[in-house]
């Protein structure tokens, strides 16, 4: 026994166990231990109070508990002639884990204490043992201090960054700073360890809805920012790679196509386009298809379908001839309801098909040209395929036309934000920020879905010991269950895509980080699949209920403190730690912060100078 051990334990002693009820322990505090702070070995220790940890000794085992409450209990053992009643504090303690004889902390309950076991304050060394999340050979992220004791806390790279992470908090609570400092320290540590291997094997993609992370040194200076805009043509463009707009998955997402009807149609349209482009003369090949379709059209006996297909040809063929004069395709055609037949210059075309070549519609096909524009050509081939499907009774207009109309409505935006050429590499740097602040609402939902699915499928196909971290800031923008701007089937497809990534991605080295101020709006499947949580201040009752149901291992006291957390303080809970921790996240330097600070009126309206 060390000669100073008795003296040390006398200083640190709090009291002894007076009752044990299940996992709830009651500790009677010595009457002389009611000061708020103690001096020990040159350190100032905060005395025992609600929220602090306590060490209960049972033989050679240190049982670690967290103080959840306290009350006063009368002490009638004093002589009655003192004419007053002495009171002792009684602490309510919940066990959170234990320290073995090697000083290693394990979460959970191994044993319960006995009545009479002594209870002690945790020294700085033991606090570090309890909060040690990083193994001796592991890498740690130095991003936080313990909120109660003020001690440095390192978060483990392995256990945190190779997991799904959820960061929740109201606006102004510090979640953007948390996301930025975690990934900034991660990228810096990985580059310091082996920059070449990190760049080759690890990829990070961040979807930035408010252009907060586009600063030159935010996250890292070794990043590529793709600044998108649907307001004008001056923004960057996302390279779609070799497949481009001939990839059925990309086209289906851009067209908001349904899985069982519209996607198979688009697949047929892409196959038709591929056959045409593979011909010696793509335009001549397409003209031949159009002539055959017009021949069938002008011999039809169904006026409804006749008018419908004629409208499709107006979409396919140019509005003007070579001389620039406007062309009306049906100018020389008459439809007779009694005979259910089309007539040209007095000739019934079903009975005399040799006159079809003389019609304006047939002759105007000679003016058809492919535009060498990926979006326009895709729309034209979609209409050509739809004409074929209607002529063969394979498809109905009301089922297919919405997909083509969606492509038409989006075509200007698609040209502004996507590069369908084969050249160009999305990950020219292994850290990519997709800036969506100047993108309209419809494309804000489309772009993250398309890119996430594209890079996820590519990552699975490449395989090997590689990682991909997908970060979605303001995740409620695309992961919301409540959306009235899209069909139910498309909303389901969008959510199912991200749910698949978060449920299956881990085994392929794909990890998702989401940050949001409205966890209740996000799909419960996604929030419940996260492995680690940083929970900043939340006030809304539904958001708190969502956290309580998703994060089952947060104790009641910690959960009740969430609405009153200071800015920058969060509850960290998950598989990277043995128990929930209240952490104060370090604020980043001004140059490294995301652009999310609250505007100060004293700076906006400066004091006038004389």
C-alpha positions in Angstrom: 0.0 0.0 0.0 1.3 3.5 -0.9 2.0 5.5 2.2 -0.3 8.3 0.9 -3.1 6.1 -0.2 -5.2 6.5 2.9 -4.8 10.3 2.8 -5.7 10.3 -0.9 -8.8 8.2 -0.4 -9.8 10.3 2.5 -9.8 13.4 0.2 -11.6 11.6 -2.6 -14.1 9.7 -0.5 -17.7 10.9 -1.1 -19.6 8.5 1.2 -20.9 5.0 1.1 -23.7 2.9 -0.5 -26.9 3.0 1.6 -29.3 1.2 -0.7 -29.3 -0.9 -3.9 -32.5 -1.2 -5.9 -32.0 -2.9 -9.2 -29.5 -0.8 -11.3 -30.3 2.2 -9.1 -27.9 2.9 -6.4 -28.2 5.3 -3.4 -25.1 6.8 -1.9 -25.1 8.7 1.4 -22.7 11.6 1.2 -20.4 12.4 4.1 -21.5 15.7 5.7 -18.0 17.3 5.2 -18.2 16.7 1.4 -20.6 19.5 0.6 -18.2 21.9 -1.0 -18.5 22.6 -4.7 -14.8 22.0 -5.5 -11.8 20.2 -4.1 -8.1 20.7 -4.5 -6.2 17.4 -5.2 -2.6 17.0 -6.5 -2.6 20.5 -8.0 -5.9 19.9 -9.8 -9.2 21.5 -9.1 -11.8 18.7 -8.9 -15.5 19.5 -9.1 -17.2 17.9 -6.2 -19.9 15.4 -6.6 -23.2 16.7 -8.1 -25.9 15.7 -10.5 -24.4 14.8 -13.9 -20.9 13.8 -12.5 -19.4 10.4 -12.3 -18.7 8.4 -9.2 -16.4 5.5 -8.4 -17.9 2.8 -6.2 -15.3 0.3 -4.9 -16.3 -3.3 -4.6 -13.1 -5.3 -3.9 -10.7 -4.8 -6.7 -13.4 -3.6 -9.1 -14.3 0.0 -9.7 -18.0 0.4 -10.6 -18.6 3.6 -12.4 -21.9 5.3 -12.0 -23.5 8.6 -13.1 -25.3 10.8 -10.6 -28.9 11.3 -11.8 -30.3 13.1 -8.7 -30.0 13.9 -5.1 -32.1 14.6 -2.0 -31.7 15.4 1.6 -32.3 12.7 4.3 -32.8 13.5 8.0 -30.0 12.3 10.4 -31.4 11.6 13.9 -28.3 10.0 15.2 -27.1 13.3 16.7 -27.9 14.0 20.4 -31.3 15.5 20.9 -29.9 18.3 23.0 -28.4 19.9 19.9 -32.0 21.1 19.3 -31.6 20.8 15.5 -31.8 18.1 12.9 -28.7 17.4 10.7 -29.4 16.4 7.1 -27.2 14.3 4.8 -27.3 14.3 1.0 -28.3 11.1 -0.7 -27.3 10.6 -4.3 -29.3 8.6 -6.9 -26.7 6.8 -9.1 -27.1 4.7 -12.3 -24.3 2.4 -13.1 -22.8 3.0 -16.6 -19.8 0.6 -16.5 -16.7 -0.6 -14.7 -12.9 -0.3 -14.7 -11.0 -3.6 -14.5 -7.7 -4.0 -12.7 -5.9 -2.9 -15.8 -7.6 0.4 -15.9 -9.7 -0.4 -19.0 -13.3 0.9 -19.0 -16.2 -1.3 -20.1 -19.7 -0.1 -20.5 -22.6 -2.0 -19.1 -23.3 -3.7 -15.7 -21.1 -6.5 -14.6 -21.8 -6.5 -10.8 -23.9 -4.5 -8.4 -22.3 -2.9 -5.3 -23.1 -3.9 -1.7 -24.5 -1.7 0.9 -21.6 -0.2 2.7 -19.2 -0.1 -0.3 -17.3 3.2 -0.4 -17.8 5.8 -3.1 -15.1 8.1 -4.4 -14.7 11.0 -6.8 -13.0 10.2 -10.1 -9.5 11.5 -10.4 -8.4 13.1 -13.6 -6.6 9.8 -14.6 -9.8 7.8 -14.0 -11.9 10.4 -15.9 -9.6 9.9 -18.9 -9.9 6.1 -18.5 -13.7 6.3 -18.6 -13.6 8.7 -21.6 -10.8 6.9 -23.4 -12.5 6.1 -26.7 -9.3 5.5 -28.8 -7.2 2.4 -28.4 -3.5 2.8 -27.7 -2.7 1.9 -31.4 -5.6 3.8 -32.9 -6.1 7.2 -34.4 -8.1 9.9 -32.6 -9.8 13.1 -33.6 -9.1 15.9 -31.2 -12.3 17.8 -31.6 -14.0 18.0 -28.2 -13.6 18.4 -24.4 -15.9 16.8 -21.8 -18.5 19.4 -20.9 -18.6 18.7 -17.2 -14.9 18.2 -16.3 -13.4 20.2 -19.3 -10.9 17.3 -20.2 -9.8 16.7 -23.7 -11.8 13.9 -25.5 -10.5 12.2 -28.6 -13.0 10.4 -30.9 -11.8 7.3 -32.6 -11.3 7.3 -36.4 -12.1 3.6 -36.5 -15.5 3.3 -35.0 -16.7 6.8 -35.9 -15.6 7.6 -39.5 -16.3 4.0 -40.7 -19.8 4.2 -39.5 -23.1 6.0 -40.4 -23.2 9.3 -38.5 -26.2 11.5 -37.6 -25.8 15.1 -36.5 -29.0 16.8 -35.3 -29.6 20.2 -33.8 -31.7 23.4 -34.2 -30.4 26.2 -36.4 -27.6 28.0 -34.5 -26.9 25.0 -32.1 -23.4 24.3 -33.6 -24.1 21.3 -35.9 -22.3 22.8 -38.9 -19.2 23.4 -36.8 -19.4 19.8 -35.6 -19.7 18.4 -39.1 -16.8 20.6 -40.3 -14.4 19.9 -37.5 -14.9 16.2 -37.5 -14.2 15.8 -41.2 -11.5 18.5 -41.2 -9.6 16.7 -38.5 -10.2 13.3 -40.2 -8.9 14.5 -43.6 -5.9 16.2 -42.0 -5.0 13.1 -39.9 -5.4 10.8 -42.9 -3.2 13.0 -45.1 -0.6 13.2 -42.5 -0.5 9.5 -42.2 -0.2 8.7 -45.9 -1.5 11.4 -48.3 -1.0 9.2 -51.5 -2.9 6.2 -50.0 -5.7 8.5 -48.7 -6.2 10.1 -52.1 -6.2 6.8 -53.9 -8.4 4.8 -51.5 -10.7 7.2 -49.7 -13.4 9.5 -51.2 -15.5 12.1 -49.5 -18.5 13.7 -51.2 -20.5 16.5 -49.5 -23.9 17.8 -50.6 -23.9 21.4 -49.6 -27.4 22.9 -49.9 -26.5 26.4 -48.7 -22.9 26.8 -50.1 -21.6 26.8 -46.5 -18.5 24.6 -47.1 -17.2 26.1 -50.3 -14.5 28.3 -48.6 -11.0 27.7 -49.7 -9.8 26.2 -46.4 -13.1 24.7 -45.0 -12.8 21.0 -44.6 -9.5 21.0 -46.5 -7.7 23.1 -49.1 -7.3 19.9 -51.1 -10.8 19.7 -52.4 -12.8 20.2 -55.5 -15.9 22.4 -55.3 -18.5 21.9 -58.0 -20.5 25.2 -58.0 -23.8 24.4 -59.7 -26.4 26.9 -60.8 -29.7 26.7 -62.6 -30.0 30.5 -62.7 -27.5 30.9 -65.5 -25.0 29.0 -67.6 -21.9 30.2 -65.7 -21.9 27.4 -63.1 -19.8 24.2 -63.1 -21.1 21.0 -64.6 -21.2 17.5 -63.2 -19.4 15.0 -65.6 -21.7 12.0 -66.1 -18.9 9.9 -67.4 -18.8 7.4 -70.3 -22.5 6.3 -70.1 -23.8 9.9 -69.8 -27.5 10.2 -70.9 -27.4 6.7 -72.3 -27.4 5.2 -68.9 -30.9 3.9 -68.0 -30.4 4.7 -64.2 -29.4 8.3 -64.9 -32.2 8.9 -67.4 -34.8 7.3 -65.1 -33.8 9.6 -62.2 -33.9 12.7 -64.4 -37.3 11.7 -65.7 -38.7 10.7 -62.3 -39.6 7.4 -64.0 -41.8 4.8 -62.4 -40.1 1.4 -61.9 -42.6 -0.9 -63.7 -43.9 1.2 -66.6 -41.9 4.3 -67.5 -38.4 2.9 -66.8 -38.9 -0.1 -69.2 -40.1 2.4 -71.8 -37.1 4.6 -71.4 -34.9 1.5 -71.7 -36.5 0.8 -75.1 -36.1 4.4 -76.2 -32.3 4.3 -75.3 -32.0 1.0 -77.2 -33.6 2.6 -80.3 -31.2 5.6 -79.9 -28.2 3.3 -79.6 -29.2 1.4 -82.8 -29.6 4.7 -84.7 -26.3 6.1 -83.5 -24.5 2.9 -84.4 -25.7 3.1 -88.0 -23.5 4.6 -90.8 -25.8 7.6 -91.0 -27.8 8.1 -87.8 -30.1 10.8 -89.4 -30.9 8.7 -92.4 -31.6 5.7 -90.2 -34.0 7.7 -88.1 -35.7 9.2 -91.1 -36.4 5.7 -92.4 -38.1 4.9 -89.1 -40.2 8.1 -89.2 -41.4 7.4 -92.8 -42.6 3.9 -91.9 -44.4 5.3 -88.9 -46.1 8.1 -91.0 -47.2 5.4 -93.5 -48.9 3.5 -90.7 -50.4 6.7 -89.1 -52.1 7.9 -92.3 -53.8 4.5 -92.8 -55.3 4.4 -89.2 -59.0 4.3 -88.5 -58.8 5.6 -84.9 -59.2 9.4 -84.8 -58.2 9.7 -81.2 -54.9 7.9 -81.7 -54.4 9.7 -85.0 -54.6 13.1 -83.4 -52.4 11.9 -80.5 -49.7 10.6 -82.8 -49.8 13.7 -85.0 -49.0 15.8 -81.9 -46.0 13.5 -81.2 -44.7 14.2 -84.7 -45.0 17.9 -84.1 -42.6 17.3 -81.2 -40.2 15.2 -83.3 -40.1 17.3 -86.6 -38.9 20.9 -86.8 -41.5 23.7 -86.9 -40.0 25.2 -90.1 -38.7 24.0 -93.4 -35.2 24.6 -94.9 -36.4 28.0 -96.1 -37.4 29.0 -92.6 -41.2 29.0 -93.3 -43.5 27.5 -90.7 -44.9 24.1 -91.5 -48.3 22.7 -90.4 -48.1 19.0 -90.7 -51.9 18.4 -91.1 -52.5 21.4 -93.5 -53.3 19.1 -96.4 -55.0 16.3 -94.5 -58.7 15.8 -93.8 -60.3 13.3 -91.4 -63.7 11.9 -92.2 -65.6 10.5 -89.3 -68.1 8.5 -91.3 -65.5 6.5 -93.1 -63.0 6.7 -90.2 -60.2 7.5 -92.7 -57.7 10.2 -93.6 -57.9 11.9 -97.0 -55.4 13.9 -99.0 -56.5 16.0 -102.1 -59.5 13.8 -102.5 -57.6 10.5 -102.2 -58.4 8.1 -99.4 -55.0 7.2 -98.0 -56.0 3.9 -96.4 -57.2 2.7 -99.8 -54.5 4.5 -101.9 -51.3 4.4 -99.7 -49.2 5.4 -102.8 -50.3 9.0 -102.2 -48.8 9.1 -98.7 -45.4 10.2 -99.9 -47.1 13.4 -101.4 -48.3 14.6 -98.0 -46.7 17.5 -96.2 -46.2 15.3 -93.1 -44.2 12.6 -95.1 -42.2 15.2 -97.1 -41.3 17.2 -94.0 -39.4 14.2 -92.7 -36.6 15.3 -95.1 -36.1 18.4 -92.9 -35.5 16.2 -89.8 -32.0 16.5 -88.2 -30.5 15.2 -85.0 -29.3 18.2 -83.0 -26.1 16.7 -81.6 -27.5 17.6 -78.1 -27.8 14.7 -75.7 -31.0 15.9 -74.0 -32.9 17.0 -77.2 -32.0 13.8 -79.0 -33.0 11.7 -76.1 -36.4 13.4 -76.0 -36.9 13.0 -79.8 -36.0 9.3 -79.6 -38.4 8.9 -76.7 -41.2 10.3 -78.8 -40.3 8.1 -81.7 -40.4 5.1 -79.4 -43.7 6.2 -78.0 -45.1 6.4 -81.5 -44.0 2.9 -82.2 -45.5 1.7 -78.9 -48.8 3.3 -79.5 -49.0 2.0 -83.1 -48.3 -1.5 -81.8 -50.7 -1.1 -78.8 -47.8 -1.6 -76.4 -48.1 1.5 -74.3 -50.7 4.1 -73.4 -50.0 7.8 -73.6 -51.2 8.6 -70.0 -48.7 6.1 -68.6 -45.6 7.2 -70.5 -46.0 10.8 -71.5 -45.4 12.2 -67.9 -41.8 10.8 -68.0 -41.1 12.5 -71.4 -42.8 15.7 -70.2 -40.6 15.7 -67.1 -37.5 15.4 -69.3 -38.8 18.3 -71.4 -39.4 20.5 -68.4 -36.0 19.8 -67.0 -33.9 19.9 -70.2 -32.7 23.5 -69.7 -31.6 22.7 -66.1 -30.0 19.4 -67.2 -27.9 21.3 -69.7 -26.8 23.8 -67.0 -25.7 21.3 -64.4 -24.6 18.1 -66.3 -21.9 17.4 -68.8 -23.0 14.3 -70.8 -19.6 14.0 -72.6 -17.3 11.1 -72.0 -14.5 13.3 -70.8 -14.3 14.6 -67.2 -13.8 13.0 -63.8 -16.0 13.7 -60.9 -13.3 12.8 -58.3 -10.4 14.7 -59.7 -9.8 15.3 -56.0 -10.8 12.7 -53.5 -12.8 15.3 -51.5 -15.7 16.8 -53.5 -18.2 19.5 -52.4 -21.4 19.7 -54.5 -22.6 23.3 -54.0 -26.4 23.4 -54.5 -27.1 26.9 -53.1 -28.0 28.3 -56.6 -29.9 25.3 -57.8 -33.7 25.3 -58.0 -35.8 23.1 -55.7 -36.6 20.4 -58.2 -33.0 19.8 -59.2 -32.0 20.0 -55.5 -33.8 16.7 -55.0 -32.7 15.2 -58.3 -28.9 15.9 -58.2 -28.1 14.3 -54.8 -30.2 11.2 -55.7 -28.5 10.8 -59.1 -25.0 11.3 -57.8 -25.4 9.2 -54.7 -26.7 6.3 -56.7 -24.1 6.7 -59.4 -21.0 6.9 -57.0 -22.5 4.1 -54.8 -22.9 1.7 -57.8 -19.5 2.6 -59.2 -17.9 2.0 -55.7 -19.6 -1.4 -55.4 -18.4 -2.3 -58.9 -14.7 -1.3 -58.3 -14.6 -3.1 -54.9 -11.4 -3.6 -52.9 -10.3 -1.9 -49.7 -11.7 1.5 -50.6 -14.0 3.8 -48.7 -16.7 6.4 -49.7 -18.1 8.9 -47.2 -21.3 10.6 -48.4 -22.2 13.7 -46.4 -25.7 15.2 -46.6 -25.9 18.6 -44.9 -29.5 19.8 -44.3 -30.6 16.3 -45.0 -34.3 17.1 -44.6 -34.2 18.6 -48.1 -33.9 15.2 -49.7 -34.6 12.6 -47.0 -38.0 14.0 -45.9 -41.0 11.7 -45.6 -43.3 14.7 -46.1 -43.1 16.1 -49.6 -46.0 17.4 -51.6 -44.1 18.4 -54.8 -43.6 14.9 -56.1 -45.6 11.7 -56.6 -45.8 9.1 -53.9 -44.1 6.5 -56.1 -41.2 8.8 -56.8 -40.8 9.8 -53.2 -40.7 6.2 -52.2 -38.0 5.5 -54.8 -35.9 8.5 -53.6 -36.1 7.3 -49.9 -35.6 3.6 -50.8 -32.4 4.5 -52.7 -30.8 6.3 -49.7 -32.2 3.6 -47.3 -30.5 1.0 -49.4 -27.2 2.9 -49.2 -27.4 3.3 -45.5 -28.6 -0.3 -44.8 -26.2 -2.1 -47.2 -23.4 0.4 -47.8 -21.3 -0.5 -44.8 -20.2 -3.9 -46.2 -19.0 -2.1 -49.3 -17.1 0.6 -47.4 -19.8 3.3 -48.0 -20.6 5.4 -45.0 -23.3 8.1 -44.8 -23.3 11.2 -42.6 -26.4 13.3 -42.3 -27.0 16.6 -40.6 -30.4 18.1 -40.0 -32.4 20.5 -37.8 -35.5 18.4 -38.2 -34.8 14.7 -37.4 -38.6 14.0 -37.3 -39.0 14.9 -40.9 -36.3 12.3 -42.0 -37.2 8.7 -42.7 -37.1 6.7 -39.5 -35.3 3.9 -41.3 -32.4 6.3 -42.0 -32.2 7.9 -38.5 -32.4 4.5 -36.8 -29.6 3.0 -39.0 -27.0 5.5 -37.8 -24.3 4.1 -35.6 -23.1 7.3 -33.9 -25.1 10.5 -33.0 -24.1 14.0 -32.3 -27.2 15.6 -30.8 -27.2 19.4 -30.3 -30.0 21.5 -28.9 -33.4 20.4 -30.0 -36.6 22.0 -28.8 -39.5 20.6 -30.9 -41.3 17.9 -29.1 -41.6 15.6 -32.2 -37.9 15.9 -32.9 -37.2 14.9 -29.3 -39.5 11.9 -29.6 -37.8 10.9 -32.8 -34.4 11.0 -31.0 -35.8 9.0 -28.1 -37.0 6.3 -30.4 -33.9 6.1 -32.6 -31.2 6.4 -29.9 -32.3 3.9 -27.3 -29.2 4.1 -25.2 -29.5 7.7 -24.1 -30.4 7.8 -20.4 -33.4 9.9 -19.2 -31.3 12.7 -17.6 -29.2 13.1 -20.7 -32.3 13.1 -22.9 -34.0 15.8 -20.7 -31.0 18.1 -21.0 -31.2 18.2 -24.9 -33.5 21.3 -25.1 -31.1 23.3 -22.8 -27.8 22.4 -24.3 -25.5 25.5 -24.9 -24.4 26.3 -28.4 -21.5 24.0 -29.4 -22.4 21.4 -26.8 -23.8 18.0 -27.9 -24.6 14.6 -26.6 -22.4 12.0 -28.3 -23.7 8.5 -28.3 -23.2 5.4 -30.3 -20.9 2.4 -31.0 -17.8 4.5 -30.9 -18.3 5.0 -27.1 -19.2 2.9 -24.2 -21.9 5.3 -23.0 -23.4 8.7 -23.9 -21.0 11.7 -23.4 -21.8 15.4 -23.1 -19.1 17.1 -25.2 -18.3 20.7 -25.9 -17.1 20.7 -29.6 -14.1 23.0 -30.2 -15.0 26.0 -32.3 -13.1 26.3 -35.6 -11.0 29.3 -36.5 -12.7 31.9 -38.5 -11.0 30.9 -41.8 -11.9 27.3 -41.4 -15.6 27.6 -40.4 -18.5 26.9 -42.7 -20.5 30.0 -43.7 -23.3 29.5 -41.2 -22.8 32.2 -38.6 -25.7 34.4 -37.4 -25.5 37.9 -38.8 -24.8 40.5 -36.1 -26.7 43.9 -36.5 -23.8 45.7 -34.8 -21.6 44.7 -37.8 -24.3 45.3 -40.4 -25.0 48.8 -39.2 -21.7 50.1 -38.2 -21.3 53.1 -35.9 -21.0 56.3 -37.9 -17.7 58.0 -37.6 -17.4 61.7 -37.2 
